[in-house]
Amino acid sequence: MVLEVRASANYPTPPAGKIAVTVTSAADAEPVFRTTVHFTNKPVRVEGPRLPKGGYLARAALSPDDAALFLPSSDDTRFRIGAAGGGGDQSGGLPNTGGPDLLWLVLGGALVAVGAGSVGYGRRRAPIAA
């Protein structure tokens, strides 16, 4: 298992400090891996043990070196090892990303063209009867 941890702030000086990384199994609250690394403006690669298939929760908690400038913070990320089909779902396929079929795209474009033509035709000037 390889994780990459980093910290950022909306401030000209980037935060620096210790990042405590804890990985727990989704089935068990007991940590399967724990380490602390020092962060200074560049992402830090954390190499952990080889984990069996399943769901996991990674938690990174920053303890800043300059506590007067930055507050401690933390974040959680869920991940799976050995997910079916490499995607995030259990069906074995990739998740639907919502891309429309070409048929619907062509049909929608035709409807827009027909609507624009109808408006143009309806707004044409009629000859004045004398």
C-alpha positions in Angstrom: 0.0 0.0 0.0 1.3 3.4 -0.9 -0.4 6.6 0.2 0.4 10.2 -0.6 -0.3 12.8 2.1 0.0 16.6 1.9 -1.5 19.7 3.5 -2.5 23.0 2.0 -3.8 26.4 3.2 -5.2 29.5 1.6 -2.2 31.5 2.9 1.1 32.6 1.2 3.2 30.5 3.6 2.5 26.8 3.2 1.8 24.8 6.4 4.5 22.5 7.8 4.3 20.0 10.5 3.8 16.3 11.4 1.1 14.3 9.7 -0.1 11.3 11.6 -1.4 8.6 9.2 -3.7 5.9 10.4 -5.3 3.2 8.3 -8.1 1.1 9.7 -10.2 -1.7 8.2 -13.8 -1.0 7.4 -14.8 -4.2 9.2 -12.6 -3.5 12.3 -11.9 -0.2 14.1 -8.4 -1.5 15.2 -5.6 0.3 13.1 -3.8 -2.0 10.6 -1.1 0.7 10.0 0.0 3.8 11.7 2.9 6.2 11.1 3.9 9.8 11.4 5.7 11.8 8.7 7.0 15.4 8.6 5.5 17.6 5.8 7.1 20.7 4.3 5.3 21.9 1.2 5.8 18.7 -0.9 3.6 15.6 -0.9 5.0 12.8 1.2 4.8 9.2 0.0 3.9 6.7 2.8 4.6 3.1 2.2 2.7 0.7 4.3 2.2 -3.1 4.5 0.5 -5.2 1.9 -3.2 -5.3 2.8 -5.7 -8.0 2.0 -8.8 -7.2 -0.2 -11.4 -5.1 1.5 -12.5 -1.7 2.4 -10.3 0.7 4.4 -10.3 4.1 6.0 -7.2 6.3 5.9 -7.0 9.3 8.3 -4.4 12.0 8.1 -4.1 14.5 11.0 -1.8 17.5 10.7 -0.1 19.0 13.8 1.4 22.2 12.5 4.9 23.4 13.5 3.6 27.0 13.8 0.5 26.6 16.0 0.1 30.4 16.1 -0.4 30.5 12.4 -2.2 27.3 11.5 -4.7 25.2 13.4 -4.5 21.4 13.6 -6.6 19.6 10.9 -7.5 16.1 9.7 -9.2 14.4 6.8 -10.5 10.9 6.1 -10.5 8.9 2.8 -12.2 5.6 2.1 -10.6 3.2 -0.3 -10.9 -0.4 -1.5 -8.2 -2.9 -2.3 -9.3 -5.5 -4.9 -12.5 -3.7 -5.9 -14.6 -5.6 -8.5 -13.7 -4.5 -12.0 -11.4 -1.8 -10.6 -14.3 0.6 -10.1 -16.1 1.8 -7.0 -19.2 -0.4 -7.4 -19.9 -4.0 -6.5 -21.4 -5.0 -9.9 -18.1 -5.7 -11.5 -18.3 -2.9 -14.0 -17.3 0.7 -14.2 -19.7 3.3 -12.7 -22.0 5.2 -15.1 -20.3 8.5 -15.7 -23.4 10.1 -17.2 -22.2 10.5 -20.8 -25.2 10.8 -23.2 -25.6 8.5 -26.2 -24.9 10.0 -29.6 -28.6 9.4 -30.6 -29.9 11.7 -27.9 -27.3 14.3 -28.8 -28.3 14.3 -32.5 -32.0 14.4 -31.5 -31.5 17.3 -29.1 -29.6 19.3 -31.8 -32.3 18.6 -34.3 -35.0 19.9 -31.9 -33.0 23.0 -31.3 -32.7 23.6 -35.0 -36.4 23.0 -35.6 -37.3 25.4 -32.8 -35.0 28.1 -34.1 -36.4 27.7 -37.6 -40.0 27.9 -36.3 -39.3 31.1 -34.4 -37.6 32.6 -37.4 -40.5 31.7 -39.7 -43.1 33.0 -37.2 -41.3 36.3 -36.9 -40.9 37.0 -40.6 -42.5 40.2 -41.9 -45.7 39.8 -43.8 -46.3 42.0 -46.9 -48.6 44.9 -46.3 -51.9 44.7 -48.3 -52.6 47.9 -50.1 
